[in-house]
Each structure stands twice: as C-alpha cells, then as structure tokens.
Amino acid sequence: MNRDLRIVFLGTPDFAVGILKSLIEAELTVVGVITAPDRPAGRGRKLRPSAVKEYALTQELPVLQPTNLKNKDFLAELKALHANLQIIVAFRMLPKLVWSMPEYGTFNLHASLLPQYRGAAPINWAIINGEKETGVTTFFIDEKIDTGAILLKSSVVIKDDETVGTLHDTLMALGSKLVLKTVQLIADGDVKTFPQPLKGTRKEAPKLTPENMKINWSQSGEKTEALIRGLSPHPAAWSELIENKETLKVKIYDARFEAEPHKKVMGHIFTTKKTMKVAVQNGYLYIKEMQLPGKRKMHIVSLLNGNDFSENAKMS
C-alpha cells in the first residue's frame, strides 16, 4: 500500500531547516509549517523570524506561529491543512490534541541514540561527556518528552576533535536521510516500532545554562577540553579571568589539552608572545581562540599581540 501523505512540519532552528529542505527536495507534499513566533534579536531588538520560517517562506509554504498550542483558532487552522502526518524537529512539547490529530501520527527526529540523551541539548552533552558514538532517532510522540516508541536509528562516530558545530552538521545530514526513510515506511504502511527500554542507566541532555557552561579549572584537562568543544562555536564555554583585581568574563572557543605533571595552581595563566596555557589538574590547556568582553573572538596569537597579561593572571 502506498499512502498519499500530507505533511505538517514543526521546527524552529537551523538543524530543523536541513530536515525540512530534504523533504522539499524529495518532492514530498508539505502542506504547512509550524514554528516559533518571531523573537527580538540584536542590539536594535528587532523582531527576527526563526530559521525555519525564513526557509519556509522561500518555498511559499503556509506558516503558523502559535504562542498557545491549545488556542482554538490555531487548532482550527491546523485542522484545515488536512495533514495526515506531522514531523517534529527541534520544537517544543506538543499537547495531545495536536500530536494525535493526523491519521498516521506524529513522529520526532531526536539528535541522539534514544533512550540516551533525552532533553534539549543532546549534541552538546554527547561531546561534553566524552562519548565515542552518537546518532539520530525517529520515534512516535507520546505524552512524555522523548519517550515514545522508536521507529529507526542511525549512528555516527564522534571524532576526537569534534565540536558541536561539526557534529551538528553531520547529524543534520544523517537525520535528513533517516526522516526520509521513516516517511517512506509510513507511506508504504510498513511501520514497525519498538518501545524504549525502561531499565538501565540513562544520560540526560538538560538545557544549557550559564552555570553548566562555566569552566571548572580544577577538573581534568580532558573534561575541560570536551566542555569547550561541546559548546563551540555556540553558545561557548566561559570563564572569569582575574588580573590586577579586575575580573573579566571571557569566552573560550578552541583549546587543546596536553598532559604534563606539574605543581602549579589550577587556573594559573602562562603566556608567551604566541601561546597561552592554563594549569589544570593533570597538565595544561592551551587556549587557541578566545573572546574578551566587548571584543570579537580572536586567535590567541592576535589576542596576545594586543593584550598583555601579568604573572598573576588566572582563570577562575
């Protein structure tokens, strides 16, 4: 059996754009897009549309931007699209009356190998926690977050120098293929699912906050480097740089750990004309790219060319 699908796509950030684009290029029938309302951004605080909205408008797709997913007018507009399948990529939690509406269900693409790394930031936490493998999963939505019956999975190796930026792009491409494969199974009426295991140790992917993005200089160099890579290029790991009783909030985008026994104070900064290294638990972290307050991010050679750091400078 081959079903004629009418798809509503729900998503907001760049990651979701890649998936939506693959649906359009595959000439599938996307009858509407649901995305977040325009948000104030930049110094002028002008309203800016989501990445998904920007792309959807170039394809002349109907766009809905509800603030309340239970609003009667929104539900009427959604029903009027006569969709029989909904696909979610990086969107907020849906009420049952939305995800249960289409005949063939609503499935989500999640950027992890579920049940591992349920939550808002799975790509970041896989790198931060030093995982060697991750992937993407499609699953049918249910009442809870990221717990529904699994349709398909696809895995990828995490490279030693992986950043969230590079892994994001890899998983977006992998996710596009998996979504198309999932759609084909649904169109063919050949859907098989399996429940997520209830037992076993699970790692979560909570929302990123200023607290969990701050570097702890007393932990191992490997963990510190992984945190920086897992937050680069956005939103970036940060630290307080203390010098001459002045405290600066700096962002670190690139660093490499080198093991070396020492008895230096954790967080102490050592510089030459071309290098900056920070003492950590089991060696030194060599800073490659950093941003000072009010400045653009710079390669460390350029930054040191215009800034001098005293012998007492330290990270905290």
DADA-V981969 format. One record per residue. N is the residue number from 0. PHI is phi in whole degrees, 0 to 359 (* if undefined). PSI is psi as a letter, one per 40 degrees, with the letter a starting at -180 (999 if undefined). D_LAST is the distance of its C-alpha to the last C-alpha in whole Angstrom. Layout:
n=N phi=PHI psi=PSI d_last=D_LAST
n=N phi=PHI psi=PSI d_last=D_LAST
This chain:
n=0 phi=* psi=h d_last=62
n=1 phi=239 psi=h d_last=60
n=2 phi=273 psi=i d_last=59
n=3 phi=276 psi=h d_last=59
n=4 phi=264 psi=h d_last=55
n=5 phi=238 psi=h d_last=54
n=6 phi=255 psi=h d_last=50
n=7 phi=253 psi=h d_last=48
n=8 phi=253 psi=h d_last=44
n=9 phi=239 psi=h d_last=41
n=10 phi=185 psi=i d_last=38
n=11 phi=226 psi=d d_last=35
n=12 phi=274 psi=a d_last=33
n=13 phi=305 psi=d d_last=33
n=14 phi=305 psi=d d_last=33
n=15 phi=290 psi=d d_last=36
n=16 phi=300 psi=d d_last=38
n=17 phi=301 psi=d d_last=38
n=18 phi=288 psi=d d_last=40
n=19 phi=300 psi=d d_last=42
n=20 phi=300 psi=d d_last=43
n=21 phi=294 psi=d d_last=45
n=22 phi=294 psi=d d_last=47
n=23 phi=293 psi=d d_last=48
n=24 phi=293 psi=d d_last=49
n=25 phi=277 psi=e d_last=51
n=26 phi=61 psi=f d_last=53
n=27 phi=279 psi=i d_last=52
n=28 phi=272 psi=h d_last=53
n=29 phi=260 psi=h d_last=50
n=30 phi=266 psi=e d_last=52
n=31 phi=184 psi=i d_last=49
n=32 phi=230 psi=h d_last=45
n=33 phi=245 psi=h d_last=43
n=34 phi=215 psi=i d_last=39
n=35 phi=291 psi=i d_last=37
n=36 phi=299 psi=i d_last=38
n=37 phi=302 psi=i d_last=37
n=38 phi=240 psi=i d_last=34
n=39 phi=294 psi=h d_last=32
n=40 phi=209 psi=i d_last=30
n=41 phi=77 psi=i d_last=29
n=42 phi=295 psi=d d_last=29
n=43 phi=278 psi=e d_last=33
n=44 phi=54 psi=f d_last=32
n=45 phi=283 psi=i d_last=35
n=46 phi=293 psi=h d_last=36
n=47 phi=235 psi=h d_last=35
n=48 phi=287 psi=i d_last=37
n=49 phi=292 psi=i d_last=36
n=50 phi=299 psi=d d_last=36
n=51 phi=294 psi=d d_last=38
n=52 phi=297 psi=d d_last=41
n=53 phi=303 psi=d d_last=40
n=54 phi=291 psi=d d_last=42
n=55 phi=301 psi=d d_last=44
n=56 phi=293 psi=d d_last=46
n=57 phi=293 psi=d d_last=46
n=58 phi=261 psi=e d_last=48
n=59 phi=57 psi=f d_last=50
n=60 phi=268 psi=i d_last=49
n=61 phi=299 psi=h d_last=49
n=62 phi=238 psi=h d_last=46
n=63 phi=248 psi=h d_last=45
n=64 phi=228 psi=g d_last=42
n=65 phi=287 psi=i d_last=43
n=66 phi=270 psi=d d_last=40
n=67 phi=232 psi=h d_last=42
n=68 phi=286 psi=e d_last=43
n=69 phi=255 psi=e d_last=46
n=70 phi=297 psi=h d_last=47
n=71 phi=296 psi=d d_last=51
n=72 phi=295 psi=d d_last=51
n=73 phi=297 psi=d d_last=49
n=74 phi=298 psi=d d_last=50
n=75 phi=293 psi=d d_last=54
n=76 phi=296 psi=d d_last=52
n=77 phi=296 psi=d d_last=51
n=78 phi=297 psi=d d_last=54
n=79 phi=292 psi=e d_last=56
n=80 phi=284 psi=e d_last=54
n=81 phi=55 psi=f d_last=56
n=82 phi=283 psi=i d_last=53
n=83 phi=245 psi=e d_last=54
n=84 phi=208 psi=h d_last=50
n=85 phi=239 psi=h d_last=47
n=86 phi=236 psi=h d_last=44
n=87 phi=247 psi=h d_last=40
n=88 phi=221 psi=h d_last=37
n=89 phi=56 psi=g d_last=34
n=90 phi=229 psi=i d_last=35
n=91 phi=278 psi=i d_last=35
n=92 phi=297 psi=h d_last=37
n=93 phi=259 psi=i d_last=41
n=94 phi=288 psi=i d_last=43
n=95 phi=302 psi=d d_last=46
n=96 phi=294 psi=e d_last=49
n=97 phi=268 psi=d d_last=47
n=98 phi=288 psi=e d_last=46
n=99 phi=268 psi=e d_last=49
n=100 phi=292 psi=d d_last=51
n=101 phi=286 psi=i d_last=52
n=102 phi=301 psi=d d_last=55
n=103 phi=261 psi=e d_last=53
n=104 phi=95 psi=a d_last=50
n=105 phi=231 psi=h d_last=46
n=106 phi=241 psi=i d_last=44
n=107 phi=244 psi=i d_last=40
n=108 phi=257 psi=h d_last=38
n=109 phi=243 psi=h d_last=35
n=110 phi=272 psi=f d_last=32
n=111 phi=199 psi=i d_last=32
n=112 phi=266 psi=g d_last=35
n=113 phi=300 psi=i d_last=35
n=114 phi=274 psi=e d_last=35
n=115 phi=287 psi=i d_last=32
n=116 phi=60 psi=f d_last=29
n=117 phi=291 psi=i d_last=31
n=118 phi=128 psi=a d_last=29
n=119 phi=279 psi=d d_last=27
n=120 phi=226 psi=f d_last=25
n=121 phi=293 psi=d d_last=27
n=122 phi=293 psi=d d_last=26
n=123 phi=300 psi=d d_last=22
n=124 phi=290 psi=d d_last=22
n=125 phi=298 psi=d d_last=25
n=126 phi=285 psi=d d_last=23
n=127 phi=304 psi=d d_last=19
n=128 phi=273 psi=e d_last=21
n=129 phi=73 psi=f d_last=23
n=130 phi=294 psi=i d_last=26
n=131 phi=262 psi=e d_last=29
n=132 phi=213 psi=i d_last=31
n=133 phi=211 psi=a d_last=32
n=134 phi=171 psi=a d_last=34
n=135 phi=226 psi=i d_last=36
n=136 phi=222 psi=h d_last=38
n=137 phi=254 psi=h d_last=41
n=138 phi=207 psi=i d_last=42
n=139 phi=284 psi=i d_last=44
n=140 phi=290 psi=i d_last=43
n=141 phi=226 psi=a d_last=43
n=142 phi=290 psi=d d_last=42
n=143 phi=254 psi=i d_last=39
n=144 phi=271 psi=h d_last=36
n=145 phi=61 psi=f d_last=36
n=146 phi=244 psi=e d_last=38
n=147 phi=290 psi=i d_last=42
n=148 phi=298 psi=h d_last=44
n=149 phi=280 psi=h d_last=43
n=150 phi=264 psi=c d_last=45
n=151 phi=218 psi=i d_last=44
n=152 phi=226 psi=i d_last=41
n=153 phi=213 psi=h d_last=40
n=154 phi=247 psi=i d_last=37
n=155 phi=210 psi=i d_last=35
n=156 phi=281 psi=h d_last=33
n=157 phi=269 psi=h d_last=29
n=158 phi=288 psi=i d_last=29
n=159 phi=298 psi=d d_last=26
n=160 phi=255 psi=e d_last=25
n=161 phi=297 psi=h d_last=25
n=162 phi=246 psi=i d_last=23
n=163 phi=297 psi=d d_last=24
n=164 phi=295 psi=d d_last=26
n=165 phi=289 psi=d d_last=28
n=166 phi=291 psi=d d_last=29
n=167 phi=306 psi=d d_last=29
n=168 phi=292 psi=d d_last=32
n=169 phi=297 psi=d d_last=34
n=170 phi=288 psi=d d_last=34
n=171 phi=295 psi=d d_last=35
n=172 phi=293 psi=d d_last=38
n=173 phi=295 psi=d d_last=38
n=174 phi=295 psi=d d_last=38
n=175 phi=300 psi=d d_last=41
n=176 phi=294 psi=d d_last=43
n=177 phi=291 psi=d d_last=43
n=178 phi=296 psi=d d_last=44
n=179 phi=298 psi=d d_last=47
n=180 phi=295 psi=d d_last=48
n=181 phi=295 psi=d d_last=47
n=182 phi=301 psi=d d_last=49
n=183 phi=297 psi=d d_last=52
n=184 phi=298 psi=d d_last=52
n=185 phi=292 psi=d d_last=53
n=186 phi=297 psi=d d_last=55
n=187 phi=276 psi=e d_last=57
n=188 phi=68 psi=f d_last=57
n=189 phi=246 psi=f d_last=56
n=190 phi=274 psi=h d_last=53
n=191 phi=233 psi=h d_last=51
n=192 phi=236 psi=i d_last=48
n=193 phi=220 psi=i d_last=47
n=194 phi=290 psi=i d_last=45
n=195 phi=288 psi=h d_last=41
n=196 phi=297 psi=i d_last=41
n=197 phi=273 psi=d d_last=40
n=198 phi=257 psi=i d_last=39
n=199 phi=104 psi=i d_last=36
n=200 phi=283 psi=h d_last=33
n=201 phi=239 psi=h d_last=31
n=202 phi=259 psi=h d_last=28
n=203 phi=259 psi=i d_last=27
n=204 phi=231 psi=g d_last=25
n=205 phi=293 psi=i d_last=24
n=206 phi=300 psi=i d_last=23
n=207 phi=285 psi=h d_last=20
n=208 phi=226 psi=i d_last=18
n=209 phi=305 psi=d d_last=14
n=210 phi=291 psi=d d_last=13
n=211 phi=273 psi=e d_last=14
n=212 phi=261 psi=e d_last=13
n=213 phi=278 psi=h d_last=9
n=214 phi=285 psi=h d_last=8
n=215 phi=257 psi=h d_last=8
n=216 phi=285 psi=e d_last=7
n=217 phi=269 psi=e d_last=9
n=218 phi=273 psi=i d_last=12
n=219 phi=294 psi=i d_last=15
n=220 phi=297 psi=d d_last=15
n=221 phi=298 psi=d d_last=17
n=222 phi=291 psi=d d_last=16
n=223 phi=293 psi=d d_last=13
n=224 phi=298 psi=d d_last=16
n=225 phi=297 psi=d d_last=18
n=226 phi=298 psi=d d_last=15
n=227 phi=296 psi=d d_last=15
n=228 phi=295 psi=d d_last=19
n=229 phi=287 psi=e d_last=20
n=230 phi=237 psi=e d_last=18
n=231 phi=251 psi=h d_last=20
n=232 phi=270 psi=e d_last=21
n=233 phi=212 psi=h d_last=21
n=234 phi=272 psi=e d_last=19
n=235 phi=89 psi=h d_last=16
n=236 phi=290 psi=i d_last=13
n=237 phi=223 psi=i d_last=10
n=238 phi=209 psi=i d_last=6
n=239 phi=266 psi=h d_last=5
n=240 phi=257 psi=h d_last=6
n=241 phi=251 psi=h d_last=7
n=242 phi=208 psi=h d_last=11
n=243 phi=51 psi=f d_last=14
n=244 phi=67 psi=e d_last=13
n=245 phi=255 psi=h d_last=12
n=246 phi=246 psi=h d_last=9
n=247 phi=244 psi=h d_last=10
n=248 phi=270 psi=h d_last=10
n=249 phi=245 psi=i d_last=11
n=250 phi=251 psi=h d_last=12
n=251 phi=242 psi=h d_last=13
n=252 phi=257 psi=d d_last=17
n=253 phi=210 psi=h d_last=18
n=254 phi=201 psi=i d_last=16
n=255 phi=230 psi=h d_last=18
n=256 phi=270 psi=h d_last=17
n=257 phi=230 psi=h d_last=19
n=258 phi=289 psi=h d_last=20
n=259 phi=193 psi=h d_last=20
n=260 phi=298 psi=h d_last=21
n=261 phi=200 psi=i d_last=18
n=262 phi=237 psi=f d_last=17
n=263 phi=283 psi=i d_last=14
n=264 phi=287 psi=h d_last=11
n=265 phi=302 psi=h d_last=9
n=266 phi=92 psi=e d_last=6
n=267 phi=293 psi=h d_last=9
n=268 phi=260 psi=h d_last=10
n=269 phi=235 psi=h d_last=14
n=270 phi=232 psi=i d_last=17
n=271 phi=239 psi=a d_last=20
n=272 phi=293 psi=d d_last=22
n=273 phi=235 psi=e d_last=22
n=274 phi=226 psi=i d_last=19
n=275 phi=225 psi=h d_last=15
n=276 phi=232 psi=i d_last=14
n=277 phi=237 psi=h d_last=11
n=278 phi=290 psi=h d_last=11
n=279 phi=234 psi=a d_last=11
n=280 phi=307 psi=d d_last=14
n=281 phi=230 psi=f d_last=17
n=282 phi=161 psi=a d_last=16
n=283 phi=229 psi=i d_last=15
n=284 phi=257 psi=h d_last=14
n=285 phi=270 psi=h d_last=16
n=286 phi=282 psi=h d_last=15
n=287 phi=254 psi=d d_last=18
n=288 phi=212 psi=h d_last=18
n=289 phi=214 psi=i d_last=15
n=290 phi=230 psi=h d_last=16
n=291 phi=274 psi=i d_last=15
n=292 phi=304 psi=h d_last=16
n=293 phi=77 psi=e d_last=19
n=294 phi=243 psi=i d_last=20
n=295 phi=278 psi=i d_last=21
n=296 phi=290 psi=i d_last=19
n=297 phi=222 psi=i d_last=20
n=298 phi=297 psi=i d_last=21
n=299 phi=298 psi=d d_last=19
n=300 phi=297 psi=d d_last=22
n=301 phi=293 psi=d d_last=23
n=302 phi=295 psi=d d_last=19
n=303 phi=290 psi=d d_last=19
n=304 phi=295 psi=d d_last=23
n=305 phi=245 psi=e d_last=22
n=306 phi=220 psi=h d_last=19
n=307 phi=254 psi=h d_last=18
n=308 phi=242 psi=h d_last=15
n=309 phi=284 psi=i d_last=15
n=310 phi=293 psi=e d_last=15
n=311 phi=265 psi=e d_last=12
n=312 phi=296 psi=i d_last=10
n=313 phi=207 psi=i d_last=6
n=314 phi=264 psi=i d_last=4
n=315 phi=222 psi=999 d_last=0
